[in-house]
Amino acid sequence: MIIETSAWGSIEVTEEQIYQFPKGIPGFEQETSFALLSMEGGPFAYLQSLKEKELAFVLADPFVFYPEYEFELPDSESTELALKEGHVYVRNIVTLKDPIEQSSINLLAPIVMNTEKKIGKQVVLHHSSYRTSHRLWNDSATESIDTDGKGGA
């Protein structure tokens, strides 16, 4: 399938990359179909709307930047996503800033996806100490993160 993006123009995606978000993403409830575009060799990905080429979210693997990151998914959310062990994919939305070192990651509301059923949801972790804006890079993390896929420092 060919999709339109503002960053890369027309690109081909497979059915394996398509995820349905039945309730959309908060603030974008009308957008329910996305392509997950992984970046080879790094902790980043894009979640590109299939309908609106201007709408894409930068995602990051939270465990790369915050190894102690953990949360308990409420049973209602797990049931809604029909999650089974081994079929859970968690990423978090990144807000890019200038300079790039000021970029942040939203640990309060992870994107949780069922890789088997191809459905996803942004889950707000109520009663959590996480915030919507955590520094993406800190002094200790910057040295060990492989952001270019060429090996860590």
Secondary structure, DSSP 8 states (H G I E B T S, - for coil): -EEEETTTEEEE--GGGEEE-TT-BTTBTT--EEEEEE-TTSSEEEEEESS-TT-EEEEE-HHHH-TT------HHHHHHTT--TT-EEEEEEEE--SSGGG-EE--SS-EEEETTTTEEEE---TT-S--S-EES--HHHHHH--SSSS---
